[in-house]
Amino acid sequence: MALSEHEKRHLAQALRLYEEGSGHRADYQLWVGFGDRWTKMKARLISRGYIRIVSSGVTELSTKGSGFFDQICRSAA
C-alpha cells in the first residue's frame, strides 16, 4: 500500500503518540490522515504487530512498531 505524504505524516504522528501512551490522540491522527479508512489502518497496524492493545482503550507501540516508526519518519521527512 503506497501512502501519500499527507498519510505518512499523520501515520508518523500517530505512531509517536502511541509510543507516548496517548492512544486517543493517536487515533485522531489516523482519522485526520486516513479519513473513514482510519479504523482499517489501525487494524492493519495491530495485525502486523506494530501496535498492540494492552487493555480496554489502551493501545501502545510495540517493539516491532518502533522500527516501523523510524522508517516512516525517514520517508516522511
C-alpha positions in Angstrom: 0.0 0.0 0.0 1.6 3.3 -1.1 1.0 6.2 1.2 0.7 9.8 0.3 2.9 12.3 2.0 -0.1 13.5 4.0 -0.8 10.0 5.1 2.8 9.3 6.0 3.0 12.5 8.1 -0.1 11.6 10.1 0.9 8.0 10.5 4.3 9.1 11.9 2.5 11.4 14.3 0.1 8.6 15.3 2.9 6.2 16.0 4.7 8.8 18.1 1.6 9.3 20.1 1.1 5.6 20.6 4.7 5.5 21.8 3.9 8.2 24.3 0.8 6.4 25.6 -1.7 8.9 24.0 -3.8 6.3 22.2 -6.9 8.5 21.8 -4.8 11.3 20.3 -3.1 8.8 18.0 -6.4 7.5 16.8 -7.4 11.1 16.0 -4.2 11.5 13.9 -5.1 8.3 12.0 -8.6 9.8 11.4 -7.1 13.1 10.1 -4.7 11.2 7.9 -6.9 8.4 6.5 -10.4 9.7 7.0 -13.0 6.9 7.0 -10.3 4.4 6.4 -8.6 5.1 9.8 -10.0 2.0 11.5 -8.7 -0.2 8.7 -5.3 1.3 9.1 -5.4 0.8 12.8 -6.5 -2.8 12.3 -3.6 -3.3 9.8 -1.1 -1.9 12.3 -2.4 -4.3 15.0 -2.4 -7.3 12.7 1.2 -6.7 11.6 2.3 -6.3 15.2 3.3 -2.6 15.0 0.9 -1.6 17.8 -0.9 -3.6 20.4 -4.0 -3.3 22.6 -2.9 -3.5 26.2 -6.3 -3.2 27.8 -9.6 -1.6 27.0 -9.0 1.7 25.4 -5.2 1.5 25.8 -3.0 1.0 22.7 0.7 1.2 22.6 3.6 1.0 20.1 5.2 -2.4 20.1 9.0 -3.1 19.7 8.4 -4.0 16.1 6.5 -0.7 15.7 9.5 1.3 16.9 11.5 0.2 13.8 8.5 0.9 11.6 8.1 4.3 13.2 11.7 5.2 12.4 11.2 4.0 8.8 8.0 6.1 8.4 9.7 9.2 9.9 12.6 8.9 7.5 10.4 8.6 4.5 8.1 11.4 5.6 11.0 13.8 6.1 
